[in-house]
Amino acid sequence: MKLTEFVIKEAILPTLKATSKEAVIREMVASLKASGTISAEHEEAVIAAILKREELGSTGIGNGVAVPHTKHASVEKLSATVAISQAGVDFASLDGEDVFILFMVVSPPDRPGDHLRGLENISRHLRSPDFCKFLRQSSNTVDIWDLLVERDESERES
């Protein structure tokens, strides 16, 4: 599974404006809505589902990264977006550090395998210090998308 198969290019947020955990989640879900991935009628329900998941334990996995996620019947397929915060956000991360890179994943409840494969794919890439460094340096959607394409291609070659 490639990043570019489920990250919605039109939903990428290269300069996140939000500065709190809930506001970040709202801004990212709004970007998925604006891209047509999530309907306006389901926006608040998806936000609530992600916030509920965060109550179980922060998806701030450390090293300046968070991967908020949920399963929701309003999406037809595994969908994700990427957001970059220049200032950093307190996401109650496992290491106590602010988050700068966020991948949000929303998938249909009847496709748990896709959900897990998507999260695994994202976390595998996020273990690369270079990938994270280049993501943080990206200042626009094209740069972020090109980086995702490059990662997909390098994975295919290995």
Solvent accessible surface area in square Angstrom, and as a share of the most:
residue,aa,sasa,rsa
1,M,87,0.39
2,K,73,0.31
3,L,0,0.00
4,T,36,0.21
5,E,104,0.47
6,F,4,0.02
7,V,5,0.03
8,I,27,0.14
9,K,78,0.33
10,E,132,0.59
11,A,1,0.00
12,I,9,0.05
13,L,34,0.17
14,P,25,0.16
15,T,71,0.41
16,L,17,0.08
17,K,165,0.70
18,A,15,0.12
19,T,105,0.61
20,S,56,0.36
21,K,43,0.18
22,E,78,0.35
23,A,38,0.30
24,V,0,0.00
25,I,0,0.00
26,R,90,0.33
27,E,38,0.17
28,M,0,0.00
29,V,0,0.00
30,A,38,0.29
31,S,12,0.08
32,L,0,0.00
33,K,71,0.30
34,A,90,0.70
35,S,34,0.22
36,G,65,0.62
37,T,29,0.17
38,I,1,0.01
39,S,50,0.32
40,A,73,0.57
41,E,145,0.65
42,H,62,0.28
43,E,26,0.12
44,E,102,0.46
45,A,46,0.36
46,V,0,0.00
47,I,4,0.02
48,A,58,0.45
49,A,25,0.20
50,I,0,0.00
51,L,44,0.22
52,K,142,0.60
53,R,69,0.25
54,E,14,0.06
55,E,146,0.66
56,L,148,0.74
57,G,32,0.31
58,S,23,0.15
59,T,5,0.03
60,G,0,0.00
61,I,80,0.40
62,G,6,0.06
63,N,137,0.70
64,G,8,0.07
65,V,2,0.01
66,A,0,0.00
67,V,10,0.06
68,P,0,0.00
69,H,27,0.12
70,T,14,0.08
71,K,85,0.36
72,H,31,0.14
73,A,85,0.66
74,S,26,0.17
75,V,6,0.03
76,E,162,0.73
77,K,109,0.46
78,L,10,0.05
79,S,2,0.02
80,A,0,0.00
81,T,0,0.00
82,V,0,0.00
83,A,0,0.00
84,I,1,0.00
85,S,4,0.02
86,Q,110,0.49
87,A,85,0.66
88,G,11,0.11
89,V,2,0.01
90,D,103,0.54
91,F,0,0.00
92,A,67,0.52
93,S,11,0.07
94,L,137,0.68
95,D,67,0.35
96,G,65,0.63
97,E,107,0.48
98,D,59,0.31
99,V,1,0.00
100,F,38,0.16
101,I,1,0.01
102,L,0,0.00
103,F,1,0.00
104,M,0,0.00
105,V,0,0.00
106,V,0,0.00
107,S,0,0.00
108,P,9,0.05
109,P,70,0.44
110,D,113,0.58
111,R,112,0.41
112,P,70,0.44
113,G,29,0.28
114,D,19,0.10
115,H,7,0.03
116,L,115,0.57
117,R,127,0.46
118,G,0,0.00
119,L,34,0.17
120,E,86,0.38
121,N,3,0.02
122,I,1,0.00
123,S,31,0.20
124,R,82,0.30
125,H,5,0.02
126,L,14,0.07
127,R,165,0.60
128,S,23,0.15
129,P,109,0.68
130,D,82,0.42
131,F,1,0.01
132,C,17,0.10
133,K,99,0.42
134,F,93,0.39
135,L,0,0.00
136,R,106,0.39
137,Q,119,0.53
138,S,9,0.06
139,S,74,0.48
140,N,64,0.33
141,T,40,0.23
142,V,89,0.51
143,D,63,0.33
144,I,0,0.00
145,W,45,0.16
146,D,79,0.41
147,L,16,0.08
148,L,0,0.00
149,V,48,0.27
150,E,103,0.46
151,R,56,0.21
152,D,9,0.05
153,E,79,0.35
154,S,55,0.35
155,E,63,0.28
156,R,157,0.57
157,E,140,0.63
158,S,125,0.81
